[in-house]
Amino acid sequence: MTAQHAEDPAELIPRPEMTFPALRAALARVASSRLAEFQADRDSAFTAATQHSSFQPIRMFQLKWATEIEIERRPGLAARYRAALDGANTLDRTDPKWREAMDACMAVRDEARAAVTGD
């Protein structure tokens, strides 16, 4: 009898709502090492919102972290992003492949943001 290998799931977790508790809980499941960064960004967003009497910093915080979580919750997308980041961080900027890597990074981020915003 042979064991069947399970394929990588398309999504590790469902897409969270764009609320602080839901984003934090999702991040804890897919990238817990980034929770301190999340909290620091949240504090900065609230400070900026208060200083400028605007909800825009909070909205940008939510969009940033929903996008980050979207990448991490989808293993295929996360693998593409990490490969592109590796190229962008190791290639010389004069190498044409560096631009390709940067474009790939932006394409992944754009895909994740579109999924989050429904665009």
Secondary structure, DSSP 4 states (H G I P E B T S, - for coil): --PPPPPPPS-SSPPPPSSHHHHHHHHHHH-GGGHHHHHHHHHHHHHHHHHHT-SHHHHHHHHHHHHHHHHHHSHHHHHHHHHHHHHHHHS-TTSHHHHHHHHHHHHHHHHHHHHHHT-
